[in-house]
Amino acid sequence: MPDARTQEIAAEQKIVDRVYERLEGMREQAAALAVEGHTRASGSTVAGLVERDAMVLKAAARLQTLDAEAEGIVFGRLDFDDDETYHIGRIGVRDGIEPLLVDWRAPAAAPFYRATSGEPLGVIRRRVIICRGPKVVDLDDDVLTPDRAGDLRVLGEGALLAALRRSRGPHMRDIVTTIQQEQDQAIRAPARGVTLITGGPGTGKTQVALHRAAYLLYTDRGRFTDGRILVIGPSTTFTAYIGRVLPSLGEDSVHLRAIGELFDGVTATRRDPAAVAAIKGGERMPGVLTELMWQIPPSAPQRLRIVYAGQVLTLAADDLPAVRRRARERCEADGRRPNAGRAAAAAALLDALWARADGRHLDRQLFGEEVGDRGEFLGFLHAWWPALTPESVLGWLADPARVHGLDAADAETLAASYRTTGDWSVDDVPLLDELTGLLGAPPKPPKAPSRSGSCASSARRRGRRRRSCWPAGCATAGSCTRRGC
């Protein structure tokens, strides 16, 4: 006659077999749903296409979840004092209305982690089911209410003590079976504010944080999906490692990034020397970046020359920094970022040009409209105040003269780090991210004006121009010889 352990393993194997049979049926249903979705679009109607996309997407997501849970799906059992029995697993599985497997994140599974002998929460026996693929290989029991155990068989030395001695494996898959009460409280804490998870080395902080992400997605998916959970690791090796953990917990809708990958389009692995990293990570750098982004770009033109009403108006290289300061003042007064400040730059340039003109017989508004429409003015404006990217602005730091807010030695140390390397470092990524917020979104391209609107605007300007140039005693507009009339 088989011993007690063999009998208990055989009994649990029957449950596991039922779960896997149901999983195969769920896979077939998901595949059929995908086929039906494609069939819905056969009529080529808009409604059919929408139904197809929705059904195929749902089927693909379901198949992906089921495939991720192909191994070790059943890992626990709870026997309650009211004769109820729950099996706990990585996802929930039903056979009709009967729950075969309770998802570890569901409230009904909480006693598996929280029940203690002092506070059993109605649990008589807690069992850890150890599987290799679909095969049950061992069991470990923990009796929380001994006087109610009755005929329940107890195997092993206790679930938690035995589990702690087992290797967690290369993918940390066993952590979900060994969560302790304090860890479970952190995992299931309400989603309000910040949850701080602390502990010494090897105490499971990373595992608890990952399980919390999976739990939040399970309990409040509408709030946290669509890219709202970001897990940041110290390296790509770390994120690749934990990227295999979350799917084993039933979730794959979490963004995993190493610190060097937090800025889109950049994958940084190089670290700066300690002295350089200290400068880039110092509290002075936000001020350095703020001053940097308002500076004239290195490739900007050095002179603006406009001929208007017979007058040559010039803004030389020595004049332009003051003009840029006035444009910055206007932007900061209105709360505009540099990438939204081109209109302020145009206004400051026009003011500076007007100050150099003999405007006694000119109209200021008409001057601004006509000069502001000229190709040479617009070409200068777009080159002098271009749409900026974080990468281009950060590269300006290679010139120590552009580094404001640091002493000369630190400015040179910082500049040298950009002159001697051709790639971004991990320490540059926070600076790129900071510049993204400081610069603001690039301006949208202007819409092409309608032909009639352009002609009407031009006609209005011509009418104002004829009137504006009439000095006292001038002849009629038709006989006026004044340039620009």
Disulfide bonds with the S-S distance in Angstrom:
none
